């Protein structure tokens, strides 16, 4: 008697959206974006949103915290977050996803997997798990998965440097053999990009406030990134782009096409002296600098760019070019400047430097002590034959060069892993979580 394959529901949580679908599919069946749906946070019979004219609707300034609050489920700062309100918004979104898109029935009990960004705050994780466990689907277990590892998996890699451009921050994660090895963060993310684009639109519109929905629409359609500046770069002729007005009372916004690249330039590449506000190329270089030599050679040839704001035209080639410039300028020395303490390297270290000239010796031993002489274990003929026979049919591994790799995203990686029935490391049982949430989340605290 054949048994039907067990289905698994996959949820992907972001600060501004919730995606859901079934394992084995190439993409999620729905993406619920908070603040963009008609029924999001609105009661039945509440038509105040449609009774006001668009031109008279008050808009907040981009520097105000209320500018992006309706479009966010949670933020990086959870001290002032209303967890009860977040639970209600998330519960309504999950109910709408189950009934309209997934069409789940209460008689079937399916397992679930939850994709979360790395280092998600524990209060946020506890609220999300409680909502998923207490809905009418009631999954017996939920597997917790992280975004960097799944992005690496969907790219067909075991080791990579994953650059995730999120909403409030950008996270650079070094993954080695499907395990997170190093991680660094910066506040340069999508929210800063939206504020820079809103400033550009306000300048063109005479200082009128611009809402976040209109700003993101302009970013999605017109934003781009300039290539790295070279001496022989040719500047094309600038054209004027007329962006439709956000309201009926205002006129179109004339903006030169070259200025539409300034928000990405300021948001991702503007130099800074603070460690939490580093530009993306420098953050990538610092992450690679902390890795061992063998893993660094693999990760720098497998740069994976993901996130909701990673599809800006020209952003990925610019990051690769800036990273190559960093490597050529500084090398892999942890000390940026020795000052007056600079001195030549020892003889045994000098021979390992790739750009150093070959060392000439006058006698047979080169005047080098035995402890500092380079030893070659493959000098004899038998060892060379064994090495040749073992590496004859092996594919050549690309490493040591800056190279980018495309990925299908974290959701596709989770769908592939779940369809192959790979058991996750962090699984939360429903009964154990409802009895003691802190004890149930303690084994997965390092995810």
HELIX and SHEET records of a PDB file:
HELIX    1   1 UNK A   48  UNK A   51  1                                   4    
HELIX    2   2 UNK A   54  UNK A   56  5                                   3    
HELIX    3   3 UNK A   66  UNK A   69  1                                   4    
HELIX    4   4 UNK A   83  UNK A   96  1                                  14    
HELIX    5   5 UNK A   97  UNK A  102  3                                   6    
HELIX    6   6 UNK A  122  UNK A  134  1                                  13    
HELIX    7   7 UNK A  147  UNK A  154  1                                   8    
HELIX    8   8 UNK A  190  UNK A  204  1                                  15    
HELIX    9   9 UNK A  212  UNK A  222  1                                  11    
HELIX   10  10 UNK A  257  UNK A  261  5                                   5    
HELIX   11  11 UNK A  262  UNK A  268  1                                   7    
HELIX   12  12 UNK A  275  UNK A  277  5                                   3    
HELIX   13  13 UNK A  280  UNK A  289  1                                  10    
HELIX   14  14 UNK A  293  UNK A  299  1                                   7    
HELIX   15  15 UNK A  315  UNK A  330  1                                  16    
HELIX   16  16 UNK A  339  UNK A  341  5                                   3    
HELIX   17  17 UNK A  347  UNK A  350  1                                   4    
HELIX   18  18 UNK A  370  UNK A  372  5                                   3    
HELIX   19  19 UNK A  381  UNK A  390  1                                  10    
HELIX   20  20 UNK A  410  UNK A  419  1                                  10    
HELIX   21  21 UNK A  430  UNK A  435  1                                   6    
HELIX   22  22 UNK A  437  UNK A  441  1                                   5    
HELIX   23  23 UNK A  442  UNK A  444  5                                   3    
SHEET    1   A 6 UNK A  30  UNK A  33  0                                        
SHEET    2   A 6 UNK A  17  UNK A  22 -1                                        
SHEET    3   A 6 UNK A   8  UNK A  13 -1                                        
SHEET    4   A 6 UNK A 111  UNK A 116  1                                        
SHEET    5   A 6 UNK A 141  UNK A 146  1                                        
SHEET    6   A 6 UNK A 426  UNK A 429 -1                                        
SHEET    1   B 5 UNK A 179  UNK A 186  0                                        
SHEET    2   B 5 UNK A 170  UNK A 176 -1                                        
SHEET    3   B 5 UNK A 160  UNK A 165 -1                                        
SHEET    4   B 5 UNK A 303  UNK A 306  1                                        
SHEET    5   B 5 UNK A 404  UNK A 405  1                                        
SHEET    1   C 2 UNK A 240  UNK A 243  0                                        
SHEET    2   C 2 UNK A 253  UNK A 256 -1                                        
END                                                                             
